Amino acid sequence: MDFRPVGVFDSGIGGLSVLRECAARLAHENFVYLADKANMPYGTKSEADIKAAALNCADILVGMNCKAIVIACNTATETAIDYIRDMFKGVPVVGLEPAVKPCLRELESGYGVALVTEATSRSERFKKLVKESGGRIVVAPQPRLAKLIEESDDKSALRPYVEKMLEPYRDAEAVALGCSHYSFISDMIKDFYGGKIKIYDGASGAAARLAYILQATDCAAPSENNGSVRFYSTTK
C-alpha cells in the first residue's frame, strides 16, 4: 500500500485533461498537479529550455515525495522524457505521446492531420513516428494555439481561429491532438467536420500506462482509499 501521490505536470492548464483521465481511472490515488506557468508555453521554446523546465518540474514533484511522474505535455515528453528518466532513476515516468499510431491504425483511405506545437514538430521522436506513416499523417504545427487556449477565458471565442486553422485540412479523415491544451477545443474541431471525424489524443493511453506501472511496481494505493488532488503552480 503506497499512499504517496502521483505527480502530474504541464506548462499550464492543458495537462488537466490528462489528470482528469488519470483520476477517473485511479480514483483511489492521490495526485499533485503542477502547472509550470513560469515557462508557459513550452511549444515555442528551444530544446535546451524545454529540457530545463521539464527537469525542474520533475525535481519539484520528486521533492514532494511523488511515487511516479506523469508528463502531461506532448512537447515535454518528446523533448525531455529520456533525460527525466535518467535523472530520477527508480521513479516511474509516464509520457504523453501524440496519438498518431491509433489514428493511423484506424484510417481508411484518407489521411489524418496531427495538430502539434512547433517544438514537437521538430523533435526526432515525432519526426520518426510521422515518417513511418508513409505520408498518411500530415503535420500541422501551431505556434500560437496553446497560448491562446491558456489565456482565453472564453474558449468559444477561439472558434473563428480554429476554423481558419482547419480549413486547409477540410478533407482530413481524422485529427490527432499533439498538445494537451488542444483537448479544450476538441468540440470545435468536431463541429468543423460536422461530427463526422474521429479525434485522437493520448490522455487515456497515459492513464492506462500509469495504472499498469503502479500495479507492476507494487506502488498502487489501496482500492478503498479516497483519492485527492492538490494543485500547484510555478510563478515568473
Backbone hydrogen bonds in HBPLUS format (Angstrom, degrees):
<---DONOR---> <-ACCEPTOR-->    atom                        ^
c    i                          cat <-CA-CA->   ^        H-A-AA   ^      H-
h    n   atom  resd res      DA  || num        DHA   H-A  angle D-A-AA Bond
n    s   type  num  typ     dist DA aas  dist angle  dist       angle   num
A0002-ASP N   A0220-ALA O   3.27 MM 218  5.67 157.1  2.32 121.3 125.1     1
A0067-LYS N   A0005-PRO O   2.83 MM  62  6.10 153.4  1.90 164.0 172.4     2
A0006-VAL N   A0030-ASN O   2.78 MM  24  6.25 151.4  1.86 147.1 152.2     3
A0032-VAL N   A0006-VAL O   2.88 MM  26  6.12 155.2  1.94 152.4 151.7     4
A0007-GLY N   A0068-ALA O   2.86 MM  61  6.12 162.1  1.89 166.3 160.1     5
A0070-VAL N   A0007-GLY O   2.70 MM  63  6.13 155.4  1.76 158.4 167.1     6
A0008-VAL N   A0032-VAL O   2.80 MM  24  6.08 158.4  1.84 169.9 173.7     7
A0034-LEU N   A0008-VAL O   2.80 MM  26  6.19 161.1  1.84 162.0 168.5     8
A0009-PHE N   A0070-VAL O   3.10 MM  61  6.58 157.5  2.15 170.4 175.4     9
A0072-ALA N   A0009-PHE O   2.85 MM  63  5.59 138.7  2.02 150.4 161.8    10
A0010-ASP N   A0034-LEU O   3.18 MM  24  6.66 150.6  2.27 161.3 167.3    11
A0036-ASP N   A0010-ASP O   2.80 MM  26  6.12 168.8  1.82 149.5 153.4    12
A0016-LEU N   A0013-ILE O   2.94 MM   3  5.54 161.4  1.98 120.0 126.2    13
A0017-SER N   A0014-GLY O   3.27 MM   3  6.26 161.9  2.31 126.2 128.0    14
A0018-VAL N   A0015-GLY O   3.00 MM   3  5.12 126.0  2.31  98.7 112.6    15
A0019-LEU N   A0015-GLY O   2.88 MM   4  6.23 161.1  1.92 154.1 159.9    16
A0020-ARG N   A0016-LEU O   2.85 MM   4  5.97 155.7  1.91 143.1 149.3    17
A0021-GLU N   A0017-SER O   3.34 MM   4  6.54 154.8  2.41 133.6 138.8    18
A0022-CYS N   A0018-VAL O   2.95 MM   4  6.24 162.8  1.98 154.6 159.6    19
A0023-ALA N   A0019-LEU O   2.80 MM   4  5.94 168.5  1.81 160.0 162.8    20
A0024-ALA N   A0020-ARG O   2.97 MM   4  6.02 149.1  2.07 141.8 150.2    21
A0025-ARG N   A0021-GLU O   3.04 MM   4  6.17 155.6  2.10 144.6 150.9    22
A0026-LEU N   A0022-CYS O   2.80 MM   4  5.83 148.1  1.90 145.9 155.8    23
A0029-GLU N   A0026-LEU O   3.01 MM   3  5.58 167.8  2.02 120.6 124.3    24
A0227-GLY N   A0027-ALA O   3.06 MM 200  5.46 134.8  2.27 147.2 149.8    25
A0031-PHE N   A0228-SER O   2.72 MM 197  6.05 158.0  1.77 147.5 155.1    26
A0230-ARG N   A0031-PHE O   2.93 MM 199  6.35 149.0  2.03 141.7 150.9    27
A0033-TYR N   A0230-ARG O   2.76 MM 197  6.13 169.0  1.78 168.9 172.6    28
A0232-TYR N   A0033-TYR O   2.78 MM 199  6.05 148.9  1.88 165.6 175.5    29
A0035-ALA N   A0232-TYR O   2.96 MM 197  6.32 163.9  1.99 143.4 145.8    30
A0037-LYS N   A0035-ALA O   2.91 MM   2  5.59 136.7  2.10 102.1  90.2    31
A0234-THR N   A0035-ALA O   3.00 MM 199  6.48 153.3  2.07 153.2 158.4    32
A0039-ASN N   A0036-ASP O   3.04 MM   3  5.75 154.4  2.11 118.4 125.1    33
A0040-MET N   A0037-LYS O   3.37 MM   3  5.04 169.1  2.39  99.8 103.0    34
A0045-LYS N   A0042-TYR O   2.95 MM   3  5.45 166.6  1.96 124.3 128.5    35
A0119-ALA N   A0043-GLY O   2.97 MM  76  4.92 143.3  2.11 137.1 145.2    36
A0050-ILE N   A0046-SER O   2.97 MM   4  6.23 158.0  2.02 155.4 161.6    37
A0051-LYS N   A0047-GLU O   2.98 MM   4  6.18 163.8  2.01 151.8 156.1    38
A0052-ALA N   A0048-ALA O   3.03 MM   4  6.22 161.9  2.06 145.5 150.5    39
A0053-ALA N   A0049-ASP O   2.99 MM   4  6.14 163.3  2.01 147.1 151.5    40
A0054-ALA N   A0050-ILE O   2.89 MM   4  6.02 167.9  1.91 154.9 158.6    41
A0055-LEU N   A0051-LYS O   2.87 MM   4  5.93 163.6  1.90 152.8 157.7    42
A0056-ASN N   A0052-ALA O   3.03 MM   4  6.13 150.3  2.12 141.0 149.0    43
A0057-CYS N   A0053-ALA O   3.04 MM   4  6.36 155.3  2.10 147.3 153.5    44
A0058-ALA N   A0054-ALA O   2.97 MM   4  6.25 164.5  1.99 152.3 156.4    45
A0059-ASP N   A0055-LEU O   2.90 MM   4  6.05 153.8  1.97 143.8 151.4    46
A0060-ILE N   A0056-ASN O   2.97 MM   4  6.24 154.7  2.03 148.4 154.5    47
A0061-LEU N   A0057-CYS O   3.02 MM   4  6.32 162.7  2.05 153.1 157.3    48
A0062-VAL N   A0058-ALA O   2.88 MM   4  6.08 160.1  1.92 152.8 158.4    49
A0063-GLY N   A0059-ASP O   2.93 MM   4  6.04 151.9  2.01 142.1 150.3    50
A0064-MET N   A0060-ILE O   3.06 MM   4  6.37 118.7  2.45 133.6 149.2    51
A0064-MET N   A0061-LEU O   3.03 MM   3  4.94 140.2  2.19  93.8 105.8    52
A0066-CYS N   A0061-LEU O   3.19 MM   5  5.75 156.0  2.25 147.6 149.9    53
A0065-ASN N   A0062-VAL O   2.94 MM   3  5.13 148.7  2.04 114.1 115.3    54
A0069-ILE N   A0092-PRO O   2.92 MM  23  6.34 160.3  1.96 158.9 165.5    55
A0094-VAL N   A0069-ILE O   2.80 MM  25  6.23 165.1  1.83 163.3 168.0    56
A0071-ILE N   A0094-VAL O   2.76 MM  23  6.13 166.0  1.78 171.3 175.1    57
A0077-THR N   A0073-CYS O   3.02 MM   4  6.12 153.4  2.09 144.6 152.6    58
A0078-GLU N   A0074-ASN O   2.87 MM   4  6.06 172.2  1.88 157.0 158.6    59
A0079-THR N   A0075-THR O   3.06 MM   4  6.13 146.2  2.18 143.2 152.4    60
A0080-ALA N   A0076-ALA O   2.73 MM   4  5.39 159.9  1.77 144.7 150.9    61
A0081-ILE N   A0077-THR O   3.37 MM   4  4.89 159.8  2.41 124.2 125.7    62
A0083-TYR N   A0080-ALA O   3.08 MM   3  5.30 119.8  2.46 104.7 119.4    63
A0084-ILE N   A0080-ALA O   3.00 MM   4  6.24 157.6  2.05 160.5 167.5    64
A0085-ARG N   A0081-ILE O   2.97 MM   4  6.18 161.4  2.01 150.9 155.6    65
A0086-ASP N   A0082-ASP O   3.04 MM   4  6.20 149.1  2.13 138.8 147.2    66
A0087-MET N   A0083-TYR O   2.97 MM   4  6.14 151.8  2.05 144.5 151.8    67
A0088-PHE N   A0084-ILE O   2.94 MM   4  6.02 154.9  2.01 150.9 157.1    68
A0091-VAL N   A0088-PHE O   3.09 MM   3  5.78 156.9  2.15 138.9 140.8    69
A0100-VAL N   A0098-PRO O   2.67 MM   2  5.52 144.2  1.80 102.8  94.0    70
A0103-CYS N   A0099-ALA O   3.37 MM   4  6.29 150.7  2.47 132.2 140.5    71
A0104-LEU N   A0100-VAL O   2.81 MM   4  5.96 160.6  1.85 154.0 159.4    72
A0105-ARG N   A0101-LYS O   2.94 MM   4  6.16 159.0  1.98 154.7 160.3    73
A0106-GLU N   A0102-PRO O   3.33 MM   4  6.43 143.6  2.47 139.4 146.5    74
A0107-LEU N   A0104-LEU O   3.32 MM   3  5.31 157.2  2.38 100.6 107.3    75
A0173-GLU N   A0111-TYR O   2.79 MM  62  5.56 168.6  1.80 170.9 173.0    76
A0112-GLY N   A0136-ARG O   2.88 MM  24  6.29 164.0  1.91 162.0 164.2    77
A0138-VAL N   A0112-GLY O   2.79 MM  26  6.18 162.9  1.82 162.6 166.7    78
A0113-VAL N   A0174-ALA O   2.98 MM  61  6.43 158.7  2.03 150.2 150.9    79
A0176-ALA N   A0113-VAL O   2.89 MM  63  6.19 163.4  1.91 148.4 153.5    80
A0114-ALA N   A0138-VAL O   2.76 MM  24  6.04 162.7  1.79 155.8 160.9    81
A0140-ALA N   A0114-ALA O   2.86 MM  26  5.85 167.6  1.88 160.1 155.9    82
A0115-LEU N   A0176-ALA O   2.98 MM  61  6.27 153.0  2.05 165.7 173.9    83
A0178-GLY N   A0115-LEU O   2.62 MM  63  5.38 146.4  1.73 161.3 166.1    84
A0116-VAL N   A0140-ALA O   3.44 MM  24  6.34 159.1  2.49 122.1 127.0    85
A0142-GLN N   A0116-VAL O   2.72 MM  26  6.00 146.9  1.83 158.4 169.5    86
A0121-SER N   A0117-THR O   3.07 MM   4  6.31 158.5  2.12 148.3 154.3    87
A0122-ARG N   A0118-GLU O   3.15 MM   4  6.44 132.8  2.38 142.1 154.1    88
A0122-ARG N   A0119-ALA O   3.17 MM   3  5.19 134.9  2.38  95.7 107.9    89
A0123-SER N   A0120-THR O   3.14 MM   3  5.22 143.2  2.28 101.2 111.5    90
A0127-LYS N   A0123-SER O   2.98 MM   4  6.23 166.0  2.00 153.6 158.1    91
A0128-LYS N   A0124-GLU O   2.98 MM   4  6.04 154.5  2.04 146.9 152.9    92
A0129-LEU N   A0125-ARG O   3.19 MM   4  6.42 153.6  2.27 140.0 147.0    93
A0130-VAL N   A0126-PHE O   2.95 MM   4  6.27 158.8  1.99 156.7 162.0    94
A0131-LYS N   A0127-LYS O   2.91 MM   4  6.03 157.4  1.96 144.9 151.6    95
A0132-GLU N   A0128-LYS O   3.11 MM   4  6.31 149.8  2.20 145.0 151.7    96
A0133-SER N   A0130-VAL O   2.92 MM   3  5.20 152.3  1.99 106.8 116.0    97
A0134-GLY N   A0131-LYS O   3.24 MM   3  5.87 168.6  2.26 115.5 119.0    98
A0136-ARG N   A0133-SER O   3.37 MM   3  5.48 160.6  2.41 102.9 108.6    99
A0148-LEU N   A0144-ARG O   3.06 MM   4  6.23 160.0  2.10 157.7 164.1   100
A0149-ILE N   A0145-LEU O   2.95 MM   4  6.20 160.9  1.99 157.9 162.4   101
A0150-GLU N   A0146-ALA O   2.92 MM   4  6.12 160.8  1.95 148.1 154.0   102
A0151-GLU N   A0147-LYS O   2.95 MM   4  6.07 155.7  2.01 150.0 155.5   103
A0152-SER N   A0148-LEU O   3.03 MM   4  5.90 119.2  2.42 139.4 152.3   104
A0157-ALA N   A0154-ASP O   3.01 MM   3  5.75 155.9  2.07 119.9 126.5   105
A0158-LEU N   A0155-LYS O   2.96 MM   3  5.57 162.9  1.99 118.1 123.8   106
A0159-ARG N   A0156-SER O   3.17 MM   3  5.59 168.7  2.18 114.6 117.5   107
A0161-TYR N   A0158-LEU O   3.01 MM   3  5.31 115.5  2.44 106.9 122.8   108
A0162-VAL N   A0158-LEU O   2.93 MM   4  6.19 160.9  1.96 160.3 166.7   109
A0163-GLU N   A0159-ARG O   2.90 MM   4  6.11 163.3  1.93 159.4 163.5   110
A0164-LYS N   A0160-PRO O   3.05 MM   4  6.21 159.8  2.09 146.0 151.0   111
A0165-MET N   A0161-TYR O   2.97 MM   4  6.14 152.7  2.04 145.9 154.0   112
A0166-LEU N   A0162-VAL O   3.01 MM   4  6.23 147.3  2.12 147.7 155.6   113
A0167-GLU N   A0163-GLU O   3.06 MM   4  6.08 129.3  2.33 141.8 153.9   114
A0169-TYR N   A0166-LEU O   2.77 MM   3  5.34 151.6  1.85 122.0 131.8   115
A0170-ARG N   A0167-GLU O   3.31 MM   3  5.20 146.3  2.43 119.4 113.4   116
A0172-ALA N   A0169-TYR O   2.96 MM   3  5.35 162.6  1.99 122.4 122.8   117
A0175-VAL N   A0198-LYS O   3.12 MM  23  6.52 162.4  2.15 157.6 161.8   118
A0200-TYR N   A0175-VAL O   2.82 MM  25  6.23 160.4  1.85 158.1 164.1   119
A0177-LEU N   A0200-TYR O   2.73 MM  23  5.99 174.6  1.73 176.1 174.3   120
A0182-TYR N   A0179-CYS O   2.95 MM   3  5.56 143.3  2.08 115.7 125.3   121
A0183-SER N   A0180-SER O   3.30 MM   3  5.82 163.2  2.33 112.5 117.2   122
A0184-PHE N   A0181-HIS O   3.11 MM   3  6.04 165.1  2.14 125.4 128.7   123
A0185-ILE N   A0182-TYR O   3.03 MM   3  5.52 163.5  2.05 114.3 119.7   124
A0186-SER N   A0183-SER O   3.34 MM   3  5.10 168.6  2.35 103.3 104.3   125
A0188-MET N   A0185-ILE O   3.08 MM   3  5.26 119.4  2.46 100.4 115.0   126
A0189-ILE N   A0185-ILE O   3.05 MM   4  6.40 155.1  2.11 153.0 160.4   127
A0190-LYS N   A0186-SER O   2.91 MM   4  6.15 159.3  1.96 146.8 152.5   128
A0191-ASP N   A0187-ASP O   2.86 MM   4  6.09 156.9  1.91 145.8 152.4   129
A0192-PHE N   A0188-MET O   2.92 MM   4  6.14 152.7  1.99 145.3 152.4   130
A0193-TYR N   A0189-ILE O   3.31 MM   4  6.63 147.3  2.42 145.0 152.0   131
A0195-GLY N   A0190-LYS O   2.77 MM   5  4.90 160.5  1.81 154.9 148.0   132
A0194-GLY N   A0191-ASP O   2.92 MM   3  4.84 160.3  1.96 108.9 110.8   133
A0196-LYS N   A0193-TYR O   3.07 MM   3  5.74 167.3  2.09 119.9 123.8   134
A0206-ALA N   A0202-GLY O   2.96 MM   4  6.18 152.5  2.04 153.0 160.6   135
A0207-ALA N   A0203-ALA O   3.02 MM   4  6.31 156.8  2.08 150.3 156.5   136
A0208-ALA N   A0204-SER O   2.97 MM   4  6.17 155.1  2.04 144.3 150.9   137
A0209-ARG N   A0205-GLY O   2.98 MM   4  6.14 155.2  2.04 143.7 150.5   138
A0210-LEU N   A0206-ALA O   2.93 MM   4  6.15 155.5  1.99 146.6 153.2   139
A0211-ALA N   A0207-ALA O   3.01 MM   4  6.24 163.0  2.04 148.0 152.2   140
A0212-TYR N   A0208-ALA O   3.05 MM   4  6.29 160.0  2.09 147.1 152.3   141
A0213-ILE N   A0209-ARG O   2.96 MM   4  6.17 164.3  1.98 152.0 156.1   142
A0214-LEU N   A0210-LEU O   2.96 MM   4  6.15 166.4  1.98 159.3 162.2   143
A0215-GLN N   A0211-ALA O   3.22 MM   4  6.39 156.3  2.28 144.3 150.3   144
A0216-ALA N   A0212-TYR O   2.84 MM   4  6.01 163.3  1.87 153.3 158.9   145
A0217-THR N   A0213-ILE O   2.91 MM   4  5.97 147.4  2.02 149.9 156.4   146
A0219-CYS N   A0214-LEU O   2.79 MM   5  4.86 157.6  1.84 154.0 156.9   147
A0218-ASP N   A0215-GLN O   3.15 MM   3  5.03 161.0  2.18 102.7 107.7   148
A0225-ASN N   A0222-PRO O   2.98 MM   3  5.55 166.1  2.00 121.2 125.5   149
